[in-house]
Amino acid sequence: MLTASWIVSRYGDDMRAGRLDKRITIQQNTEIRGTSGGYRADWSDFLGWISASVALFICGTPLATDKGGEISEMRTEFIIRYRPGITEQMRVSYAGKFYNIRHVSDVNESHDMLVLTCDTGVNDG
């Protein structure tokens, strides 16, 4: 996991736009009324087109699936400007893939930047 001191040393106190050179969307799981009147779970955009920096980390430990196979998990950390309301029940959409948010860190509790520690491979969506 990235440490607060590493993030501050790389990004400083100002979150310059040039360092946040990727675009992500934060999605939340919501219940939507279907055509038959029932409700179903679906993902909808919570915050769209957010500037971010992306750090990929490959985790070599295979995880068991419910079908009896194995799948490798990849950890990814997205660094964004502070946005209130982002939780571990949400996911990130980036480059056509979905990343489950596992941890939200307000770096130095300063409300300047957030680190979203995510995984993919075993996906909730």
C-alpha positions, -999 to +999 in steps of 0.1 A: +000+000+000+012+035-007+022+054+024+011+090+031+047+102+030+053+086-004+022+102-018+030+137-004+066+134-017+053+126-051+024+149-053+033+176-027+006+196-010-010+207-043-027+182-065-015+195-099-037+185-128-007+172-148-001+144-123-037+133-123-036+123-160-062+095-161-100+096-160-121+074-138-158+071-128-170+062-093-201+040-093-225+030-066-248+000-064-284+011-064-318-006-067-337+002-099-374-005-105-377-030-134-404-029-161-424-056-142-425-034-111-399-053-091-365-040-079-331-051-091-295-041-081-276-022-107-246+002-108-250+039-115-225+067-117-218+085-083-191+108-097-181+108-133-150+117-152-127+123-122-090+131-127-068+104-111-034+089-110-032+051-113-007+027-097-010-010-105+002-038-083+000-075-092-008-099-064+004-134-071-018-152-046-046-170-065-080-169-050-106-197-052-138-191-072-172-204-063-170-226-095-139-245-081-113-226-102-087-200-093-082-164-104-054-140-096-062-107-080-047-074-091-045-045-066-048-010-080-046+024-062-063+054-076-052+088-062-078+116-066-086+150-052-107+147-020-144+140-027-168+134+002-191+104+002-169+077-014-171+044+004-159+008+002-193-002-011-186+015-044-164+006-074-142+024-099-147+022-137-114+027-155-103+017-190-132-006-195-126-025-163-143-024-129-123-022-096-139-029-062-130-002-037-115-020-007-102+010+013-106+048+011-078+067+027-079+105+033-042+112+032-031+128+064-068+135+071-063+168+053-092+165+028-068+173+000-065+138-017-079+103-014-062+070-021-087+044-033-072+009-028-091-014-052-089-049-066-100-066-097-101-103-107-128-112-082-154-086-091-187-076-074-201-061-105 
